[in-house]
């Protein structure tokens, strides 16, 4: 493969796409948005996970993806053991390749609470000590050290959606990211604090998902 930049990420192209989207919105045309996978939805997904190795991996994947800021599947796929550090209440992990990190400086994110417990359970059960954090597992239960691809992560999410008895047509893998922001809105967390966790470059899209959750906890809607 040639080591060339993705032309679709060129500033002129992204600006053109952004203007096109804005023009559609101004005409009342909106892209169909999938439902956010908020905390209650994530809990339904992890409830489908048992004690098998693959279940421990999927549970850790879902919980880390949600609680560390609504990680993209490309970010989950690149997570490495070598970039994982123990902290008092869990872990912190550094991601080197992020959508808005053009200079590849990397950024650290925390994995705490139940997500840290699920990750610890996966690490202990799998015995992996180096390489990619989330690996593929054969039908026989053997670990394959190459990382899960973005497509594989998508399939895992869709499979857990079906196992939880939810309509898979209503959710996409992006639902984890939008669900994290929506849940933060429900809990009235500060938007700047959320942005530092998600890595959103601007408030625009972040604010849409935040308002979706925030309006549900609005006292103004309960005056009578």
N, C-alpha and C positions, 0 to 999 in steps of 0.2 A: 504494500500500500504506500502511495506517495504521502509524504508528510506535508500536506497543504491545509490551509485554513478552510473551514466550511464557508462557502460563499453566501449561504443563507444567513450567516451571522454577521455579515458585513454591515457596517453602520447605515449605509445608504439603503440596503435591502430591508433591515429591521425598521428603519424610519418609514419607508414606503408602506410596509405591512401595517404598521401602527396607524398611519394616516388612513389607510383603506378601512381598517376596523372602525376608526372613529367616524368615518363617513357613513358607514352602515348603521352605526348606533344612532347617528343624528337623523337617519331616515326611519328609525324605529325597528331596525332589523338587528336581531341579537342571535349570537351563536347559542345553540342548545347547551345548557350547562348540566352536567351530571350532578347527582346529589352528593353533598359532602359526607365523608365518613367521620362523623363526630365521635366523641368518646364512647357513647352508648353503642354505636355501630362497631367500633373496634373491639369492644368487650364481647359483642356477639361473635365476632370472627375468632377471637382467641379462645372462646368457649368451645369451639370445634376442635381445638388442638388437644390431643391426648398425651401419652407418655412416650410415644415412639420418637426416634431421633429426628425424623422429618417434621414431626409436630413441634418439637422443641425449637427447631430451626425456624419454622414458619411463625411461631409465637414470638420469638425474639425479633425476627424480621419486621413483623407488623408493629410491635410495640416500640422498637427502636425508631422505625420509620416515622411513626406518629409523634412520639414524645420528644424526640430530639429536634423538632421544629417542622415536621411535615416534609420529610426528605423526598426528593425526586428519586425515581428508580435508578437513574444513572449514578446518583450519589450513593445509594445503597449498594450498588454493584461494585463500586470502587473501594469500599471500606476495607482497610487492611488492619491485621492484628498489630503490625508494627506501629501504627498510628493511634493505637488505643492505649490510654493511660488510666490507671486506677486513681480515683479521688475518694475523699471521705465518704460520700454518699452514693458512689457508683463509679462511673467512667466518664472520661472525655475523649473525644475522637477528632482527629484532624482530617479534613477533606481538602484535597489539593486541586481538584478539577471541579469547579462550580460554574454554573451558567453565566453569572455576572462577574466572575473573577478572571478578567482577561490577562492579568499579570501573573496568575497562578501563585499567588502568595499563600493561599490556603487559609482555612478558617476552622476554629475549634468549636465543637458543640458538646453539650452535656447530655449524658444518658443516666438518669437518676430513677430512684424509686422502684416501682414494679418492673419498669423496662430494664433497669439494671439487673434486677433479679432474674428476669427471663433470659437476658444475655449471658449472665453468669451460668445459668443452668445449661444453656446451649454449649458454652465453651467447655464446661466440665464433662458434659455427655459426649461431645464430639472429640475432645482431646486435641483439637487443633491449637497450635502454639505459634504458627507463623502463616503468612500468606493472606489470602482474602478471608474476610470475616464471615461472609455467607457463601457457602460452597454448595455445589450440586450433590445430590444423594441418589445413588442407584436404587433400583427396585429391590435389590437385595439388602439395602441398608448401608452400603459402603459409601464413604465420602470420596468425592472427586474434587481435587483441590482447585481446579479452575473456578473462578467466581460464577455466581449466578448471573446470567445475562439480564438485560432490561426486559426482554421478552419473557424470560422464565419468571421474573418477579411479577410481571403482569399476570401470567397464568396462575401463579400461586394466589394472588389476590382474588382473581375471578373465581377460582375453585373454592376458596374459603367463603366468598359471598354466597355461592350456591349451597355450600354445606350448612350455612347459617339460615337457609330458607329465605334469602333475600332475592330480589329481582336483579340479576346481573346486568340487565340493560340500563338500569338506573344509576350504575356506578362505574367509574373508570379508575385506573391506578392513581390519577390525579386527585381522586376523592380523598386520599390520605392527606395530601397537602392542604386542600381547601377545607377539609374537615378539622384539621388542627387550628387553622385561623378562625373558622366559625365557632369552634369550641372556646377559643380564647375570648371571642366576642361575647359569648354566652356568660362567661365568667368575669366580664368587665375588666380584662387585663389591658394595660396600656399598649397602644398600637406601636409605639416606638420599641417597646420591649419585645413585642411579637416579631417585628421586622428584623431585630437583631438575631432572632432564632431561625427565622425562615430564610433570611438572605435575600428577600425581595429587594430589587433595586429601587423601585418606586412604590408610593402608597396606593397607586391607582387600583390595581387588581386586588391588592391586599385589603383595601378598604371595602370592596364589594363583598367579599366573604366575611369580613369582620362585621359589617352592618347586618348581614343575614343572621348572625348569631346574637349580636348585641340587641337587636330589636325584640328578641324573645325574652330578654330579661329587663326590658324597659318598664319602669314603674309608671311612666306616663300612660301606658296602655292599660293600666289597672286602676284608674281613678274612680271607677264606679264598681 
